[in-house]
Amino acid sequence: MLSLRRTHDFQKFVTPEQNKSARINPPSFNWPQSDYQATYSIELEHVEKQLQWRWENANSPFRLPFLLSSGQYRWRVQDTDNNTSQWMTFSIDSQSEKYLPPSAMELFELCSKHQQFLMYFDQDIPSVRDFSAQSYQKFQNTAKLVDIDAIRYPTHYRRGQEEGKRTAIANVRKWIDRDLMALTLLYKIWGEQDSGELAVQLLLRLAEWSPEGPASLLRPCTWGDEVGLSLARNLYLAYHWLAPLLTDSEKDFIKPMLVRIAYQMEQRLEQDQFKQFPGHSHTSRLPAYLGVAALALHKEYDEQVCERWLNYALMIYQSVLPFYGGEDGSWAEGPFYSSSYSKWHHPFFLSVERLSGFSFYDHPFYKSYCQFAMDFVAPEQDIHPFGDGFWCKRDGREWPGFFAQNPLRIYAERFGDEHARETCKQLEAKIEVFHLHLLDVVPTVKQLAYAENNTPHVKGIDEKGIDNADLDNKETLYSQYYAFAGLGKMQANELALYYRASQFGNSSHRHADQGNFALFDDGESILTPSGSYGYRFGSGHHSQWTRTTQAHNLPLFAGKGGDKGQILDNEAATAKVLRQEQGMGWSLVQLELALAYEDTRRYSRTLIMVDGKGVLICDQISLYEAKPVQWRLHSPLDVFADGQHVNLAGQGCNYQVSLPSHDQISPQLSFGYDNDTSHDEEVISDASKHMYHLEWTLPEQQEHLIVSCCEKQPIAHQLGSNQTLTIFTSEDTIIIDFNNDSVDIQQAEEKVAVG
């Protein structure tokens, strides 16, 4: 039997998913290959009809060149040693979106009638300009920041300047993503000749840079790749849109750099074996950039090469990406990264859509992202858990624009309800100067049609998200778990509880924090993850604190070499939701976390949020051998110990934290972070340094039952000697039996005395 088990956290999952309806038609056939160069036979059969297909010398991803009719199908693959996988079944139905993009040559043919065809045709400009009047002053404000004389090639390849990589990243995002594109758009959309001429001068200055060294995209990325990524993201659009101002000589000077960067993109994608390992975060930006490059250059460079580049980009977006984005709209790398990684592709998608009418936005992820963003990205909170960048601010200094100023652009107008559209407008109104993401501000004519449609999207019966009308309903308790990314949210009025239990392991921009949670009260952080990048990604603080379990609301188990947390950089360090329950004014979720830790037989965490009161945390832990436990929480509030309790003093309200299961043990409090000696440079961070760490050291045992309360009003509960926890709410009694792994909900008329 041929195993299709993933062996790396960056590998694609098997699709179509077993026994599920395919959301796109034709579905993309993906499976983990043990050898990147291996070839397979693939068999596909209609279960009810005499329809059978077999293809030889195939590899993952495999794309059908035709649509499938409705019905049940099964498929399997066979390697060259005749090892065959099990049959896997899926269905095609009326909900399966037609998803056959045009070919590269078809797109080139559609370009032939136009001089300008990236995102906008010439005839589009008057209408999009009129619609974007409110953005004009903001683009002018942004252009006032341009200082062309400040532009210098990065120097962090020089001895003693290695840590200048962080400064180089910040600079190119200012000079290229912000300055070059603001000036170019002022020329392209508003016809500002002076802005266009200054953009040409900036583009020519960038063309003097070597695309090797610090600007290279190629492994081993000795000096990082963000400089090259900014060049790849913007230069093709600038070159195309500024073409009427460029002389033939200037074009001849710029073009070799554009060609070299495109070849680097192609080579980097192969270096990372990207179609099999799309979890390479930075590399996942490149297919869209390569697609734009192919469109921009195909009339001036080798058409066959450009065809190869464009077909690769089309294949990746039909079959592989988004890797970290699921059909439910969630993003496994967390809110901060979702806000930018839901934007990198916009120029490519919008260009293909304008030329052909085909829309990559019809993929379920893009259709559903708006609601995930409303739950995790858009809320006005101190932080946005989980994953790297959870501490960053929309208007922060650390990485301006990466936590997108308006993550709802494109999505709210196409797929959002009235509340999402209004939130999008509010976010846009707060912007005075654009940072990083300028290419989705001015709508295309297709986007304009959505924006001018006054009928907002109405959620179907299976769609996620809280309705705007529910926001004013004081009895509404919202609970939503996004299974693909493994991120959940419970909300009741001012209280919001977030948690993580993911099929993705603790690698890339994810932390060793399966089962982590964060509690907010009216947007104020009560219990949260801790840490930051420090000086930069991979700094001592980031690698030794933020990524590790000790920084999160999770326990550590004693082990050789010190207290041990969850496993990092392993695809097997996963978690899952066991059950979800909710009633009038309360919500419960139970998680299984054992696979995320070593030497753990069972670890069940139950979170119960009670409206107006707080949260109960119940951990049932079974270890292979007896160990003490360091049970930890973190809070940015002012913290005061009061015997066995800890008081948290917030601006809006006060909370008390206790461990009823261990009421004789006093917590230890610590404040702040150890100094990071891995660098000498100034740290620019949005993260608060005001962070308390709470720790209860529990005695050595093989079985641990831990019950903790974090409450602003007492949550009535009773911990029985028979391993039961009874929680009394205004309407229900919740009985958790840890011995029998059961949760019993008794409504008011069914309540019985609990001994």
C-alpha positions, 0 to 999 in steps of 0.5 A: 500500500502506498502511503500518502502521509505528510512527512513535513509541515510544509507539504500539501495535504491530500486533496480532494479530501476524503468523502467530501464535496469538492468546492472547485471543479475540476478539483486539484489532485494533490498528494505528498511525494516521497521524491520530488522527481517521482512520477505516478499513475493516477486513476479516476472513476465515476462511482455510478457511471461507466466513466474511467480515466487513467493518466501515466507519468503524472505528479502532484499537483495533477490538473484535469483539463476539463470540468467533471459532471456532478456525481460521486468519484473515486481516485488513487495513485500508483508509483513506479514500483506498483505500490498503490494508494487506497481509493479516495472518494469525493463528489462534485455537486451544484456548489462546486465552483467552476475553476478553469483558468485560461492558459498563458497563450490565451491571456497573451492573445487578450493582451494583444489589443491593448498597450496597457493591460495590467489591472486597468485598460486605458478606458477604465481610468476615468471611472476608477479615478472618479470613484477613488476621489477620497484616496487622492489626497492620501496618495498625495500625502504619501508622495510627500514622504518621498526622498529620492536622494535617500535611496541607497543599495543595502549594505548589510553584506559588509563586515560589521553591518550584518544586522542592517538587514532589518533596516534594509527591509524597512527601507525598501518597503518605504522606497519601493512599495510606498514611494515608487507605487504612490508616485506611479499611481498618481501618474497612472490614475490621476495623470500627474506628470510630475509624479510620473517623472519622479517615479521614472527617476526612482525606477531608474535608480533602482535599476542600478542595483545589482539583483544579486547579493542583498537583492537576490531571491535565491537560496541560501538567502544569506542576506535575506530575501525581502529586498528582492521581494519588494523589487519583484512585487512592484517593478513590473507594474511600475515599468508597465504603467510608466511605459509612456514616459520611458525612452527606449534607452531607459527601457533597455536599461531597466529590462535586463534587471526585470528579466534577471529577477523573473529567472530568479523567481523561477529558480527559487520556486524550484529550489524550494520544490514549491509545488510540493512544499508550498509552506515556504512562506516567503516563496509563496509570494513569488508565483503571483509576482512571476505571473505579473512579470510574464504579462509585463514582459511577454511583448518584449522578451522571449514569449516561450519563456514568458509562457512558461512563467505564466503557466506556472503561476496559473497552475499554482493558483489553480492547484496549490495556493493558498496553502495556509488558507482553507476553504473556511477562510482561515489562515494557519499563520495567524491574523497578522500574516493573513492580513498581508498574505491575502494581498500579495496576489491582488495585482495578478488576480485582478489582471487575469480577471480584467483580461479574461473574466476568470476570477481566482477570487471564486476559490472558497478561501477568498470568498470566505476570508472576509469573515475570518478577518472580521473575527480575527484581524479587524477587531479593535484589540490590543493584540490579535492572536496567534502566531508571529506578529500577534503584537503588531499594530495597524498603525504601528512603527514595527513593520508599517503596513504589514499588519494591513491598514485595511485587510478587508479591501477587495473582500468586504465589497465582494463577499462581505455583509453590511457589517463587513462593508461598514468596517471596511469603510471605517478602516479606510477612513482612518488612513492618512498615509498608505504603507506597503499595500497600495495596489488594492486601493484604486479598484479595477472596473470589476471591483468597482461593480462590486463596490457600487452594488448596494446589496451586500452579500447575505450569508448562506445557511452554512456560512460562518460569522456573526450577523450585524443584527446579532451584535445588538442582541444581548443574549447572543453568544457567538462561537466559531471554530475555523477547522482548517487553521485551527483557530477558534473564537467565542464571544459574548457581549464584551468578552472574547476568548480566542484559542488555537488547536490546529492540524498544522504543527508548530513551525514557520510563523506558528509557535509552540502553542497548541491549546493557547488562549487569549481573553479580552474584555471590551478589546482590552487584553486580560490573558494573552500570549507574550513576547515579540520579534525583539529586534527581528525575526529569529532574534534571541528573544524571538527564538528562545522565548516567543516561539516557545511554550513558556511564552504562552498560556500553557503548562511546562513539564519537567524534563531532562535539560529543564522544563519542556514545552511543546515540540517545535518544527514538526508536522506531527505536533498537532491538536484538535477540537473534541467537542463544542457546546454552548447555551444561554450565556456560556460556551465550552470547547474541549481540545486534545493537545497530547501530540504537541508535547513529548511523553504525554499520553493524554492532554485534554483542555476544556475552556468554558466562557461565561458571559459577564464573568470570565473563563474556566480552564480545565486541564486533564493531563496524563503523562507516561511518568510522574512529573511536576508541572509549571502551569503558566499564564501571562497578562499585560495588566497590573498584577498583584498577588493576594495569597493563593489568588492573583488580581489583575487590574485593568482599565475597564475592569478587574479580574481575579485568577485562582487555581481551585484545584490547587488552592494551597499553592501560591503562584510565583510572579515575574515581570518583563523579559530578560535582556536579549544579547544577540544584537546591539541595535535599537529595537523597534517593536509594537509589543508592550514591555509591560507583561507579567508571568504567572506560574504555579508549580504543581507537585510531581504526579503522573495524572494532573487535574488542574482547574483555574478561574479567571473571573471578574464576577464569580463563576459558580462552580463545584469541584467534586472529589469524584473527578467532576466539575459542576458549573452553574450558569443562570440557565444551565448546569454543566457537569464535566466528568473527567473519569468518563470523559463526558460533558452533561448539560442540564437545563433549569427544569432538569437540574439535580443536586450535585454531591 
